[in-house]
Amino acid sequence: MKIAVEGCCHGELDKIYETIEFLEKKEGVKVDLLLCCGDFQAVRNEGDMKCMAVPAKYRTMQTFYKYYSGEKKAPILTIFIGGNHEASNHLQELPYGGWVAPNIYYLGYAGVVRYKGIRIGGLSGIYKSHDYRKGHHEFPPYNPETLRSVYHVRNVEVFKLKQIQMPVDIFMSHDWPRGIYHYGSTGELLQKKKFLRHEVETNTLGSPAAEELLAHLQPSYWFSAHLHVKFAAFMQHAPKGNAAPRATKFLSLDKCLPRREFLQIVDIPERSDSSEGLEYDPEWLAVLKATDGLQRSSPHPWNPPENNGLHDRWDFSASEAAMMEVVEGLSGELAVPENFTQTVSAFDPDKPLPHTAPSCGTNAQTTELCAKVGLTDIYAKAGEQRRPGWAGREEEEEEEGGSGDELSEYPTDTSAQSSSFNPDEITIEDEWEEEGGEEDAPAKGDGPSRVRTTPRLILPEPKLDASSPRLPLMDLPPPSHSTPAAAVAEAERDEAEQDEAELDKTELDEAERDEAERDEAELDKAERDEAELDDGDAAAAARILKRSGGTAGESDSRTATPRIKRRNQVIYAAAEEEEEEEEETSDCI
């Protein structure tokens, strides 16, 4: 079976399907399935655009609405997960997954389905530590905080997926599992994305939640996106008990742009005697039913049950009897019903409605599945808590004026609103305006063929066998530091004096928080600067995005002056004098 895997979609469905059609004709193959690894942007109308955490100038309709309205139909079954640039109010209607358009299926917050006997799982969103333990409390209209937290991964979804015991063939996540970069060509990755060096060196790049799932599920394939780069890896897992050791082939892909590696066709062995269509997975439905009482729709922290003597039950894995009960509840029919219906009016390019309010209604697909399996519609529950007496009815769309729910006044770039710095939430190279120049300019007459793709999955040879230890971290050179030795010695003496005379623990903690806030502000500013540059300024944009070697004294003159530790002032002063001397020498030359 041939499966097309795509990185960040960003609403470019027309281009993706055209590229697949081109490859099919060029290679003489037939693609059975398309998997999209997030940032799908299932935007139905103007109201949905207001629920996307993107700058206002990039809130564009793209092409999904054509498939939602029925103007077009997806030529190939498409399964996708959510990322961090989504119409969140739309996807929240389908917490357990469902059709967003005919032949286009969303896996939900987390999900597992079967297609032609292949088990496909996924986890939507990206990891952010300070939202990880919360419930799915967000509900439209979003404020600047919930506009972003709505797509953050929650521990309850990870807990559900960790109850899976049967083998998974394919798993998708938007951000990478932490540490996966050590199992591929890390040097090539850092050549393409130099600003990731510090996270790679410290093993902090990626999602620790996805890392846990990778170790537990050990799928045959794991596909991701988010970092806008093609990267392949091969990870050999330690054997579980008496089971044979398993290995995972990892692949991340770029976003849908000309001359970018955003699409790959993968050959998956077919399974005989399997059904042809998309099916529910009995084990997953049994896990959903067993864990239904664990779900929360409040922002209060929650920890999953453990075998620590404090919980009556901590194992929610599905027994054979539980799976049979779920199948009986579906009358023995596991095929996912093709029950898509429009829940809001689709965008009409001839009659734009810029003041349309975001919809916040329940979806009949979720209602039907909850009734058959015995689940709680967590989105409807959040709505009831948000608005007492809310009956799940859809908000009326307004052509003008808006209402109290109108989001048009919300800040559109909320990258600096987050209350904690999370290096895994990579947004500084979203590349909304891509590098221009002759090399990337589309050639005359080029169609989808101008997209650089590879028809076969080429992965590196295994770097480990079952008995080998885990690959060591790369021996990367430390970042350079230009502080003179004399200045360092003098600074160390000042540091000891300041520690003894002035700084207590409270002041130290405050200074460290200030530095973290400054670092976050600088990264956010770099992203905003990049978005404002035109194609002719691509080289300058690349320089803006590069991170320094970690020198704490760097600061942009246009940002507020950060507070720094007094004991380090000598270092900063010496470094600035040296830089001035170098500039003067350069000018003379």
C-alpha positions as CSV (number, residue, x, y, z in Angstrom):
1,M,0.0,0.0,0.0
2,K,1.3,3.4,-0.9
3,I,0.8,6.2,1.6
4,A,1.6,9.9,0.8
5,V,2.9,11.7,3.9
6,E,2.8,15.5,4.0
7,G,4.3,17.9,6.5
8,C,2.6,21.2,7.4
9,C,-0.4,21.7,5.2
10,H,-1.4,25.4,5.9
11,G,-4.6,25.0,4.0
12,E,-2.9,24.3,0.6
13,L,-5.1,21.3,-0.3
14,D,-5.3,22.1,-4.0
15,K,-1.5,22.1,-4.3
16,I,-1.0,18.9,-2.3
17,Y,-3.6,16.9,-4.3
18,E,-2.1,18.3,-7.6
19,T,1.4,17.1,-6.5
20,I,0.1,13.6,-5.6
21,E,-1.6,13.4,-9.0
22,F,1.6,14.5,-10.7
23,L,3.7,11.9,-8.9
24,E,1.1,9.2,-9.7
25,K,1.4,9.9,-13.4
26,K,5.2,10.3,-13.3
27,E,5.9,7.1,-11.3
28,G,3.0,5.0,-12.6
29,V,1.6,4.3,-9.1
30,K,-1.6,4.8,-7.2
31,V,-1.6,6.4,-3.8
32,D,-4.0,4.8,-1.4
33,L,-4.0,7.3,1.5
34,L,-2.7,10.8,2.4
35,L,-1.5,11.6,6.0
36,C,-1.1,15.3,7.0
37,C,1.0,16.0,10.1
38,G,-0.7,19.2,11.4
39,D,-1.2,22.9,10.7
40,F,-4.0,21.6,8.5
41,Q,-6.1,24.8,8.8
42,A,-9.6,23.5,8.2
43,V,-11.0,27.0,7.8
44,R,-14.6,27.0,6.7
45,N,-15.4,30.7,6.8
46,E,-14.3,34.1,8.1
47,G,-15.3,33.2,11.7
48,D,-12.9,30.3,11.8
49,M,-10.0,32.5,10.7
50,K,-10.5,34.5,13.9
51,C,-9.8,31.3,15.9
52,M,-6.3,30.8,14.4
53,A,-3.2,32.0,16.3
54,V,-1.5,33.6,13.3
55,P,-0.7,37.2,12.4
56,A,-3.7,39.0,10.8
57,K,-2.0,39.5,7.4
58,Y,-1.8,35.7,7.1
59,R,-5.4,34.9,8.0
60,T,-6.3,33.8,4.5
61,M,-9.0,31.4,3.4
62,Q,-6.7,29.1,1.3
63,T,-8.6,26.2,-0.3
64,F,-10.1,24.0,2.4
65,Y,-13.5,25.7,2.2
66,K,-14.0,24.3,-1.3
67,Y,-13.9,20.8,0.0
68,Y,-16.1,21.7,3.0
69,S,-18.7,23.3,0.8
70,G,-18.8,20.5,-1.7
71,E,-17.4,22.5,-4.6
72,K,-14.6,19.9,-4.6
73,K,-14.0,16.5,-3.1
74,A,-10.7,15.1,-1.9
75,P,-9.5,12.6,-4.6
76,I,-7.9,10.5,-1.9
77,L,-8.8,9.5,1.6
78,T,-7.0,12.1,3.9
79,I,-6.3,11.7,7.6
80,F,-4.8,14.5,9.6
81,I,-3.9,15.7,13.1
82,G,-3.9,19.2,14.5
83,G,-0.9,21.5,14.9
84,N,-0.5,25.0,16.3
85,H,-2.0,26.9,13.4
86,E,-5.6,25.6,13.3
87,A,-9.2,26.8,13.2
88,S,-9.5,25.6,16.7
89,N,-13.2,26.1,17.1
90,H,-13.8,23.7,14.2
91,L,-11.5,21.0,15.5
92,Q,-12.9,21.2,19.0
93,E,-16.3,20.1,17.7
94,L,-14.6,16.7,17.1
95,P,-12.6,15.8,20.2
96,Y,-12.8,12.1,19.3
97,G,-12.2,12.7,15.6
98,G,-14.6,12.9,12.6
99,W,-15.0,14.1,9.1
100,V,-14.3,17.8,8.4
101,A,-15.2,17.3,4.8
102,P,-16.1,14.3,2.6
103,N,-13.1,12.0,2.5
104,I,-11.1,14.1,4.9
105,Y,-10.9,12.7,8.5
106,Y,-9.5,14.4,11.7
107,L,-8.1,12.1,14.4
108,G,-9.2,14.3,17.3
109,Y,-7.2,15.3,20.3
110,A,-5.7,11.8,20.1
111,G,-6.9,8.8,18.2
112,V,-6.3,5.4,16.6
113,V,-8.1,4.2,13.5
114,R,-7.6,1.3,11.0
115,Y,-7.3,1.5,7.2
116,K,-7.0,-1.7,5.2
117,G,-5.7,-3.4,8.3
118,I,-3.1,-0.7,9.1
119,R,-3.3,0.9,12.6
120,I,-2.8,4.6,12.4
121,G,-2.6,6.7,15.6
122,G,-2.0,10.4,16.2
123,L,-1.7,13.2,18.8
124,S,-2.8,16.7,17.9
125,G,-1.2,19.9,19.0
126,I,2.2,20.8,20.5
127,Y,3.6,20.4,24.0
128,K,3.7,23.2,26.4
129,S,4.5,22.4,30.0
130,H,2.3,24.9,31.9
131,D,-0.8,23.7,30.0
132,Y,0.0,20.0,30.0
133,R,-1.8,19.1,33.2
134,K,-5.0,21.1,32.5
135,G,-8.3,19.9,31.1
136,H,-9.8,20.9,27.8
137,H,-11.4,24.0,29.2
138,E,-11.1,26.4,26.2
139,F,-14.3,27.5,24.5
140,P,-15.0,30.2,21.9
141,P,-14.8,33.2,22.0
142,Y,-11.1,32.7,22.9
143,N,-9.1,35.3,24.7
144,P,-5.4,35.9,23.9
145,E,-4.4,33.1,26.3
146,T,-6.9,30.4,25.3
147,L,-6.4,31.2,21.6
148,R,-3.0,29.4,22.1
149,S,-3.6,27.0,25.0
150,V,-6.4,25.4,23.0
151,Y,-3.9,23.5,20.8
152,H,-1.5,22.5,23.6
153,V,-1.2,18.8,24.3
154,R,-2.8,17.5,27.6
155,N,-1.6,14.7,29.8
156,V,-5.0,12.9,29.7
157,E,-4.6,12.3,26.0
158,V,-1.1,10.9,26.5
159,F,-2.4,8.7,29.3
160,K,-5.0,7.3,27.0
161,L,-2.5,6.5,24.3
162,K,-0.2,4.8,26.8
163,Q,-3.0,2.3,27.5
164,I,-2.6,0.9,24.0
165,Q,-1.0,-2.6,24.1
166,M,-1.4,-3.9,20.6
167,P,1.2,-2.9,18.0
168,V,0.7,0.4,16.1
169,D,1.9,0.7,12.5
170,I,1.9,4.4,12.0
171,F,1.9,7.3,14.5
172,M,1.7,11.1,13.8
173,S,2.6,14.0,16.0
174,H,3.0,17.7,15.0
175,D,6.1,18.4,17.0
176,W,9.0,15.9,17.2
177,P,9.6,13.4,20.0
178,R,12.3,14.8,22.1
179,G,15.7,13.2,21.3
180,I,14.8,11.7,18.0
181,Y,17.4,13.9,16.3
182,H,20.2,11.8,17.8
183,Y,19.2,8.9,15.6
184,G,19.6,10.6,12.3
185,S,22.0,13.0,10.6
186,T,22.1,15.6,13.3
187,G,24.9,17.5,11.5
188,E,22.8,18.0,8.4
189,L,19.8,19.1,10.5
190,L,21.9,21.8,12.2
191,Q,23.2,23.0,8.8
192,K,19.6,23.6,7.7
193,K,18.3,24.9,11.0
194,K,21.3,26.5,12.8
195,F,19.1,28.1,15.5
196,L,18.2,24.6,16.8
197,R,21.8,24.0,18.0
198,H,21.3,24.9,21.6
199,E,18.2,22.7,22.0
200,V,19.9,19.8,20.3
201,E,23.1,20.1,22.5
202,T,21.0,20.2,25.7
203,N,18.4,17.6,24.4
204,T,15.5,19.9,25.0
205,L,14.2,20.2,21.4
206,G,10.9,18.4,20.9
207,S,8.0,17.1,23.0
208,P,8.8,15.0,26.1
209,A,5.2,13.7,25.9
210,A,5.8,12.4,22.4
211,E,9.1,10.9,23.6
212,E,7.1,8.9,26.2
213,L,4.7,7.7,23.6
214,L,7.5,6.7,21.2
215,A,9.1,4.6,23.9
216,H,5.7,3.0,24.8
217,L,4.1,2.5,21.4
218,Q,7.2,1.7,19.4
219,P,5.4,2.2,16.1
220,S,6.9,1.0,12.8
221,Y,6.7,4.6,11.4
222,W,6.4,8.0,13.1
223,F,5.7,11.1,11.0
224,S,6.0,14.7,12.2
225,A,6.3,18.3,10.9
226,H,6.4,21.6,12.7
227,L,10.1,22.5,12.2
228,H,9.7,22.9,8.4
229,V,12.6,20.7,7.5
230,K,12.9,17.1,6.1
231,F,14.7,14.8,8.5
232,A,14.8,11.0,8.7
233,A,16.0,8.8,11.6
234,F,16.0,5.2,12.6
235,M,15.5,4.2,16.3
236,Q,16.0,0.7,17.6
237,H,14.0,0.1,20.8
238,A,15.0,-2.0,23.7
239,P,12.8,-5.2,23.8
240,K,9.8,-5.3,26.1
241,G,9.8,-8.4,28.2
242,N,10.0,-11.5,26.0
243,A,8.7,-9.7,22.9
244,A,10.9,-9.2,19.9
245,P,12.7,-5.9,19.6
246,R,11.0,-3.3,17.5
247,A,12.3,-0.3,15.5
248,T,10.8,3.0,14.4
249,K,11.5,4.8,11.1
250,F,11.0,8.5,11.8
251,L,10.4,11.1,9.1
252,S,9.6,14.8,9.4
253,L,8.7,16.9,6.3
254,D,8.6,20.6,5.3
255,K,5.6,22.8,4.6
256,C,3.8,23.0,1.3
257,L,5.9,25.4,-0.8
258,P,7.7,25.2,-4.2
259,R,11.0,23.5,-4.1
260,R,10.6,22.3,-0.6
261,E,10.5,18.6,0.5
262,F,7.0,18.5,1.9
263,L,5.7,15.2,0.4
264,Q,6.9,11.6,0.5
265,I,5.4,8.4,-0.7
266,V,5.9,5.5,1.7
267,D,5.4,1.8,0.9
268,I,3.6,-0.1,3.7
269,P,3.1,-3.9,3.5
270,E,-0.6,-4.7,2.9
271,R,-2.5,-7.0,5.1
272,S,-4.6,-9.7,3.6
273,D,-8.2,-10.2,4.5
274,S,-8.6,-6.6,5.7
275,S,-11.5,-4.3,5.0
276,E,-11.2,-1.6,2.4
277,G,-12.5,1.5,4.2
278,L,-11.7,3.5,7.3
279,E,-12.6,1.7,10.5
280,Y,-12.8,2.5,14.2
281,D,-10.2,0.6,16.3
282,P,-11.8,-1.5,19.0
283,E,-9.0,-1.3,21.5
284,W,-8.9,2.5,21.2
285,L,-12.7,2.8,21.7
286,A,-12.5,0.6,24.7
287,V,-9.8,2.8,26.2
288,L,-11.8,5.9,25.5
289,K,-14.8,4.4,27.3
290,A,-12.7,3.2,30.3
291,T,-11.1,6.6,30.7
292,D,-14.2,8.8,30.1
293,G,-14.5,9.5,33.8
294,L,-10.9,10.9,33.9
295,Q,-11.6,13.8,31.5
296,R,-11.7,17.3,32.8
297,S,-13.0,20.5,31.3
298,S,-11.5,22.9,33.8
299,P,-8.0,24.6,33.9
300,H,-7.1,23.0,37.2
301,P,-4.1,20.7,37.2
302,W,-4.7,17.0,37.1
303,N,-2.4,14.0,37.4
304,P,-3.2,10.6,35.9
305,P,-3.7,7.7,38.4
306,E,-0.6,5.7,39.3
307,N,0.1,2.5,41.2
308,N,1.1,4.4,44.3
309,G,-1.6,3.3,46.7
310,L,-3.7,6.4,46.2
311,H,-5.9,5.2,43.4
312,D,-8.3,2.3,43.2
313,R,-7.5,1.9,39.5
314,W,-4.5,3.0,37.4
315,D,-4.6,0.4,34.6
316,F,-7.1,1.3,31.9
317,S,-5.8,-0.9,29.1
318,A,-8.6,-2.7,27.2
319,S,-9.5,-6.3,27.9
320,E,-10.9,-8.6,25.2
321,A,-14.3,-8.4,26.9
322,A,-14.2,-4.6,26.9
323,M,-13.4,-4.6,23.2
324,M,-16.2,-7.0,22.4
325,E,-18.6,-4.8,24.4
326,V,-17.7,-1.8,22.3
327,V,-18.1,-3.7,19.1
328,E,-21.6,-4.9,20.2
329,G,-22.5,-1.2,21.0
330,L,-21.7,-0.5,17.3
331,S,-23.9,-3.4,16.2
332,G,-20.7,-5.2,15.0
333,E,-20.1,-2.4,12.4
334,L,-16.6,-0.9,12.8
335,A,-16.7,1.1,9.5
336,V,-16.5,4.8,10.2
337,P,-19.9,6.1,9.0
338,E,-19.7,8.7,6.2
339,N,-22.0,11.0,8.2
340,F,-20.4,14.4,7.4
341,T,-22.7,17.4,7.5
342,Q,-22.0,21.1,7.4
343,T,-22.4,22.8,10.7
344,V,-21.8,26.4,9.5
345,S,-22.2,28.1,6.2
346,A,-19.1,27.9,4.0
347,F,-17.1,30.9,2.8
348,D,-18.5,32.5,-0.4
349,P,-15.8,34.5,-2.3
350,D,-18.6,36.4,-4.0
351,K,-20.3,37.4,-0.7
352,P,-17.5,37.8,1.9
353,L,-18.7,38.3,5.5
354,P,-15.7,39.7,7.4
355,H,-17.6,40.3,10.6
356,T,-18.8,36.6,10.9
357,A,-18.5,35.5,14.6
358,P,-16.8,32.2,15.3
359,S,-19.2,29.3,15.6
360,C,-19.3,27.2,18.8
361,G,-21.8,24.5,18.2
362,T,-21.7,20.8,18.9
363,N,-21.2,18.4,16.0
364,A,-23.7,15.6,15.2
365,Q,-20.8,13.2,14.5
366,T,-19.5,13.6,18.1
367,T,-23.0,13.3,19.5
368,E,-23.7,10.0,17.7
369,L,-20.3,8.5,18.6
370,C,-20.7,9.4,22.3
371,A,-24.2,7.9,22.4
372,K,-23.0,4.6,20.8
373,V,-19.8,4.1,22.8
374,G,-20.8,5.8,26.1
375,L,-18.6,8.9,26.0
376,T,-18.9,12.5,27.2
377,D,-18.8,15.3,24.7
378,I,-16.0,17.2,26.4
379,Y,-16.5,20.2,24.1
380,A,-20.2,20.5,25.0
381,K,-19.3,20.1,28.7
382,A,-16.8,23.0,28.5
383,G,-19.5,25.1,26.8
384,E,-22.0,24.4,29.6
385,Q,-19.4,25.5,32.2
386,R,-18.6,28.6,30.2
387,R,-22.2,29.5,29.6
388,P,-24.7,28.1,32.0
389,G,-27.8,26.9,30.1
390,W,-25.9,26.6,26.9
391,A,-27.6,23.9,24.8
392,G,-25.0,23.4,22.2
393,R,-26.7,25.5,19.6
394,E,-24.7,27.1,16.9
395,E,-24.0,30.8,17.3
396,E,-25.8,32.9,14.7
397,E,-23.4,34.4,12.1
398,E,-23.6,38.2,11.8
399,E,-22.8,40.1,8.7
400,E,-22.0,43.4,10.4
401,G,-21.4,44.8,13.8
402,G,-20.8,41.6,15.6
403,S,-21.6,40.9,19.3
404,G,-20.0,40.4,22.6
405,D,-18.3,37.3,21.2
406,E,-16.7,39.2,18.3
407,L,-13.0,38.5,18.1
408,S,-12.0,41.2,15.7
409,E,-10.5,43.3,18.5
410,Y,-8.2,40.5,19.7
411,P,-4.5,40.8,19.2
412,T,-3.6,38.6,16.3
413,D,0.0,37.9,17.1
414,T,-0.1,36.3,20.6
415,S,3.4,34.8,20.5
416,A,4.5,37.1,23.4
417,Q,1.4,36.4,25.5
418,S,2.4,33.1,26.9
419,S,3.2,33.1,30.5
420,S,6.1,30.7,30.3
421,F,9.0,30.2,27.8
422,N,8.8,26.9,26.0
423,P,11.6,26.2,23.5
424,D,9.6,23.3,22.0
425,E,7.0,25.7,20.7
426,I,9.0,26.6,17.7
427,T,7.5,29.6,16.0
428,I,10.6,31.7,15.2
429,E,10.9,30.1,11.8
430,D,7.3,29.7,10.6
431,E,8.5,31.3,7.4
432,W,5.2,33.0,6.5
433,E,7.0,34.8,3.8
434,E,9.5,32.5,2.2
435,E,13.0,33.2,0.9
436,G,12.9,34.6,-2.6
437,G,15.5,34.9,-5.2
438,E,16.2,33.4,-8.6
439,E,16.9,29.9,-7.3
440,D,13.5,29.5,-5.7
441,A,11.6,31.4,-8.4
442,P,9.1,29.1,-10.2
443,A,10.2,28.2,-13.7
444,K,8.1,29.1,-16.6
445,G,5.5,26.4,-17.3
446,D,6.3,24.6,-14.1
447,G,3.4,22.7,-12.6
448,P,3.5,20.5,-9.5
449,S,6.8,19.1,-10.8
450,R,8.6,22.1,-9.4
451,V,8.0,20.7,-5.9
452,R,11.1,18.7,-4.9
453,T,9.8,15.3,-3.8
454,T,11.1,11.8,-3.5
455,P,8.9,8.9,-4.6
456,R,10.4,6.4,-2.1
457,L,11.2,6.6,1.6
458,I,15.0,6.5,2.0
459,L,16.1,6.1,5.6
460,P,19.6,5.8,7.0
461,E,20.9,2.4,8.0
462,P,20.1,1.4,11.6
463,K,22.7,2.8,14.0
464,L,21.8,0.4,16.8
465,D,21.1,-3.2,17.1
466,A,19.0,-4.8,19.9
467,S,21.9,-5.2,22.2
468,S,23.6,-1.8,21.6
469,P,23.3,1.1,24.0
470,R,21.5,4.3,23.0
471,L,23.5,6.6,20.6
472,P,25.5,9.1,22.5
473,L,24.8,12.8,22.1
474,M,26.8,14.5,19.4
475,D,30.1,16.0,20.4
476,L,29.1,19.5,19.3
477,P,31.6,22.4,19.9
478,P,30.6,24.8,22.6
479,P,29.3,28.3,21.6
480,S,32.1,30.8,21.3
481,H,32.5,33.6,23.9
482,S,34.4,36.7,23.2
483,T,34.9,37.9,26.8
484,P,38.6,38.6,27.6
485,A,40.2,36.4,30.2
486,A,41.1,39.4,32.4
487,A,37.5,40.6,32.3
488,V,36.3,37.2,33.3
489,A,38.7,37.0,36.3
490,E,37.6,40.5,37.4
491,A,34.0,39.6,36.9
492,E,34.4,36.5,39.1
493,R,35.8,38.6,42.0
494,D,32.9,41.0,41.6
495,E,30.5,38.1,41.6
496,A,31.8,36.8,44.9
497,E,31.6,40.3,46.5
498,Q,28.1,40.9,45.2
499,D,26.9,37.5,46.3
500,E,28.1,38.2,49.8
501,A,27.1,41.8,50.1
502,E,24.0,42.4,48.1
503,L,22.3,39.5,46.4
504,D,20.1,37.1,48.4
505,K,18.2,34.2,46.9
506,T,15.1,36.2,46.1
507,E,17.0,38.7,44.0
508,L,18.8,35.9,42.2
509,D,15.5,34.2,41.3
510,E,14.1,37.5,40.1
511,A,17.1,38.1,37.9
512,E,16.9,34.7,36.4
513,R,13.2,35.2,35.6
514,D,14.1,38.6,33.9
515,E,16.6,36.9,31.7
516,A,14.2,34.2,30.7
517,E,11.6,36.9,29.8
518,R,14.1,38.8,27.8
519,D,15.1,35.7,25.9
520,E,11.5,35.0,25.1
521,A,10.9,38.6,24.0
522,E,13.9,38.6,21.7
523,L,12.7,35.4,20.0
524,D,9.2,36.8,19.6
525,K,10.7,40.0,18.1
526,A,12.7,37.9,15.6
527,E,9.6,36.2,14.4
528,R,7.7,39.5,14.0
529,D,10.7,41.0,12.1
530,E,10.7,38.1,9.8
531,A,7.1,38.4,9.0
532,E,7.5,42.0,8.0
533,L,10.4,41.4,5.6
534,D,9.6,41.1,1.9
535,D,11.2,38.5,-0.4
536,G,14.1,40.8,-1.2
537,D,15.2,40.8,2.4
538,A,15.6,37.0,2.7
539,A,19.3,37.1,3.6
540,A,18.6,39.6,6.4
541,A,15.8,37.5,7.7
542,A,18.1,34.5,7.9
543,R,20.5,36.5,10.0
544,I,17.7,37.6,12.3
545,L,16.6,34.0,13.0
546,K,20.0,32.8,14.1
547,R,20.4,32.3,17.8
548,S,23.5,33.4,19.5
549,G,25.8,31.2,21.5
550,G,23.8,32.0,24.6
551,T,25.6,35.2,25.7
552,A,23.3,36.6,28.4
553,G,24.2,40.2,27.7
554,E,22.7,40.4,24.2
555,S,19.8,42.8,23.7
556,D,18.1,44.5,20.9
557,S,18.2,48.3,21.1
558,R,14.6,48.6,20.1
559,T,13.3,46.5,22.9
560,A,13.0,47.5,26.6
561,T,16.3,47.4,28.4
562,P,16.4,44.2,30.5
563,R,17.5,44.1,34.1
564,I,20.7,42.2,34.5
565,K,22.7,40.8,37.4
566,R,25.0,43.6,38.7
567,R,27.8,41.1,39.2
568,N,28.0,40.5,35.4
569,Q,28.2,44.2,34.4
570,V,32.0,44.0,34.0
571,I,31.7,41.2,31.5
572,Y,29.2,43.0,29.4
573,A,31.2,46.2,29.4
574,A,34.4,44.4,28.4
575,A,32.5,42.6,25.6
576,E,31.0,45.8,24.3
577,E,34.4,47.6,24.3
578,E,35.9,44.7,22.3
579,E,33.1,44.8,19.8
580,E,33.6,48.6,19.3
581,E,37.3,48.0,18.8
582,E,36.6,45.3,16.2
583,E,34.2,47.7,14.4
584,E,36.7,50.5,14.3
585,T,39.4,48.2,12.9
586,S,37.1,46.9,10.3
587,D,36.2,50.4,9.2
588,C,39.9,51.3,8.9
589,I,40.5,48.3,6.7
